[in-house]
């Protein structure tokens, strides 16, 4: 059986648009876009992985005549024609956004949901289904999650209401790699 070598290449215009939509979602109009300092590359394999590559590495990659498996900062992946922000991509955005939720517990790192009672603070309003960056009490970046309720509903929600649900398919929290052996 012949092993397929993943293709590492510059992102297409369509792929860059998908990625920039998510980054723009997180950034307010006065925030610089961290992607302005990188080139976007993809690795095509079972899924399309997205990487931010600095200028000097970009030039080097264009002149390599051997297969490249990875380079730069992994931002996320594209599947079902949508960009899915993952751990390191969220870490790149974090200094430039206010879509941050601080939690009181580490349970998110263990693949567990975050309940309303575990939410400590948030800086901006959000809706059900919004993507949010999760940090711990120590202000360390834990990952990214999708809200299950809006910020307006938190005051009226029961303590055991799921606020952020874990992700089994994607690396959305720092503990995902340990749990899945990647």
C-alpha positions as CSV (number, residue, x, y, z in Angstrom):
1,X,0.0,0.0,0.0
2,X,1.4,3.3,-1.1
3,X,1.5,6.0,1.6
4,X,0.1,9.4,0.5
5,X,2.2,12.4,1.3
6,X,0.2,15.4,2.5
7,X,0.5,18.5,0.3
8,X,1.7,21.7,2.0
9,X,0.8,24.7,-0.1
10,X,-0.2,28.4,0.0
11,X,-3.9,28.9,0.8
12,X,-6.3,29.7,-2.0
13,X,-8.2,33.0,-2.0
14,X,-11.4,31.2,-1.0
15,X,-9.6,29.5,1.9
16,X,-8.1,32.8,3.1
17,X,-11.6,34.4,3.0
18,X,-13.0,31.6,5.3
19,X,-10.1,32.1,7.7
20,X,-10.3,35.9,7.8
21,X,-14.1,35.8,8.4
22,X,-13.4,34.0,11.8
23,X,-10.5,36.3,12.7
24,X,-12.6,39.4,11.9
25,X,-15.5,37.9,14.0
26,X,-13.1,38.1,17.0
27,X,-11.5,41.5,16.3
28,X,-13.1,44.8,16.9
29,X,-12.5,47.6,14.4
30,X,-9.5,49.1,16.2
31,X,-7.7,45.8,16.8
32,X,-4.9,44.9,14.4
33,X,-5.3,41.7,12.6
34,X,-2.5,39.2,13.6
35,X,-2.9,37.6,10.2
36,X,-1.5,40.7,8.6
37,X,1.9,39.6,9.7
38,X,1.7,36.0,8.3
39,X,1.1,34.1,5.1
40,X,-1.5,31.4,5.2
41,X,-0.5,27.9,4.2
42,X,-2.5,24.7,4.2
43,X,-1.7,21.0,4.6
44,X,-4.1,18.8,2.6
45,X,-4.5,15.3,4.1
46,X,-7.6,13.7,5.6
47,X,-8.6,17.3,6.5
48,X,-7.3,20.6,5.4
49,X,-5.1,22.1,8.2
50,X,-4.4,25.8,8.3
51,X,-1.1,27.4,9.3
52,X,0.1,31.0,9.8
53,X,3.7,31.3,8.4
54,X,6.0,34.3,9.0
55,X,7.5,36.1,6.0
56,X,11.0,34.6,6.3
57,X,9.6,31.0,6.5
58,X,7.3,31.7,3.6
59,X,10.2,32.5,1.4
60,X,12.1,29.4,2.5
61,X,9.0,27.2,1.9
62,X,8.7,28.4,-1.6
63,X,12.2,27.2,-2.4
64,X,12.1,23.8,-0.8
65,X,12.1,20.9,-3.3
66,X,11.1,18.2,-0.8
67,X,7.7,17.4,0.8
68,X,6.9,19.7,3.8
69,X,4.6,18.3,6.5
70,X,4.2,21.4,8.7
71,X,5.4,24.9,9.3
72,X,4.2,27.9,11.3
73,X,1.4,28.3,13.8
74,X,-1.5,25.8,13.4
75,X,-4.6,28.0,13.3
76,X,-7.3,25.4,12.7
77,X,-8.8,23.3,10.0
78,X,-11.3,23.6,7.1
79,X,-14.0,20.9,6.7
80,X,-17.5,21.1,5.4
81,X,-16.4,24.3,3.6
82,X,-16.0,26.1,7.0
83,X,-12.9,27.2,8.9
84,X,-12.8,25.8,12.5
85,X,-10.6,27.8,14.8
86,X,-8.6,25.6,17.1
87,X,-6.3,26.1,20.2
88,X,-3.2,27.9,18.8
89,X,-5.3,30.0,16.4
90,X,-7.3,31.2,19.4
91,X,-4.1,31.9,21.3
92,X,-2.9,34.1,18.4
93,X,-6.2,36.1,18.5
94,X,-6.4,36.4,22.3
95,X,-4.5,39.6,22.8
96,X,-6.7,41.4,20.3
97,X,-10.2,40.4,21.4
98,X,-12.7,40.8,24.2
99,X,-14.6,37.6,23.4
100,X,-13.0,35.9,26.4
101,X,-14.6,33.9,29.2
102,X,-12.8,33.3,32.4
103,X,-13.7,30.1,34.2
104,X,-13.2,29.0,37.9
105,X,-12.2,25.3,37.1
106,X,-9.9,23.2,34.9
107,X,-12.7,20.8,33.8
108,X,-12.6,22.2,30.3
109,X,-9.0,20.8,30.0
110,X,-10.3,17.3,30.8
111,X,-12.9,17.4,28.0
112,X,-15.8,18.2,30.4
113,X,-18.5,20.8,29.8
114,X,-18.4,24.2,31.6
115,X,-21.5,24.9,33.6
116,X,-22.9,28.3,34.4
117,X,-21.7,28.0,38.0
118,X,-18.1,27.6,36.7
119,X,-18.1,30.8,34.7
120,X,-16.2,33.6,36.5
121,X,-16.3,36.6,34.2
122,X,-16.7,37.8,30.6
123,X,-15.8,41.1,28.9
124,X,-18.5,41.4,26.2
125,X,-22.0,40.2,25.5
126,X,-22.4,37.0,23.4
127,X,-25.2,34.9,21.9
128,X,-26.0,31.2,22.0
129,X,-23.7,29.6,19.4
130,X,-20.9,32.2,19.6
131,X,-17.3,31.2,19.6
132,X,-15.5,32.2,22.8
133,X,-11.9,32.0,24.0
134,X,-11.7,30.2,27.4
135,X,-9.1,31.2,30.0
136,X,-8.6,29.9,33.6
137,X,-8.3,31.7,36.8
138,X,-4.6,32.0,36.2
139,X,-5.4,33.9,32.9
140,X,-3.8,31.0,31.0
141,X,-5.4,30.2,27.6
142,X,-7.3,26.9,27.9
143,X,-8.9,26.8,24.4
144,X,-11.9,27.9,22.5
145,X,-15.6,26.8,22.9
146,X,-19.1,27.4,21.6
147,X,-21.5,29.0,24.0
148,X,-24.8,27.1,24.7
149,X,-26.6,30.1,26.1
150,X,-26.4,33.9,25.7
151,X,-24.8,36.3,28.1
152,X,-28.3,37.8,28.8
153,X,-29.5,34.3,29.9
154,X,-26.7,33.6,32.4
155,X,-28.3,35.4,35.4
156,X,-31.5,33.4,35.0
157,X,-29.9,30.0,34.2
158,X,-29.6,27.2,36.8
159,X,-26.1,26.6,38.1
160,X,-25.9,23.2,36.4
161,X,-26.8,24.6,32.9
162,X,-24.2,23.7,30.4
163,X,-22.5,26.9,29.2
164,X,-19.7,25.5,27.0
165,X,-19.8,22.0,25.7
166,X,-16.6,20.0,25.0
167,X,-15.6,19.1,21.4
168,X,-14.8,15.5,20.7
169,X,-13.8,15.9,17.0
170,X,-11.5,19.0,17.1
171,X,-8.6,20.1,19.3
172,X,-10.5,22.9,21.0
173,X,-8.9,22.6,24.5
174,X,-5.3,22.0,25.6
175,X,-6.1,18.7,27.1
176,X,-7.5,17.3,23.8
177,X,-4.0,16.2,22.6
178,X,-3.4,14.1,25.8
179,X,-6.9,12.5,25.7
180,X,-6.6,11.6,22.0
181,X,-2.9,10.6,21.9
182,X,-2.0,13.0,19.1
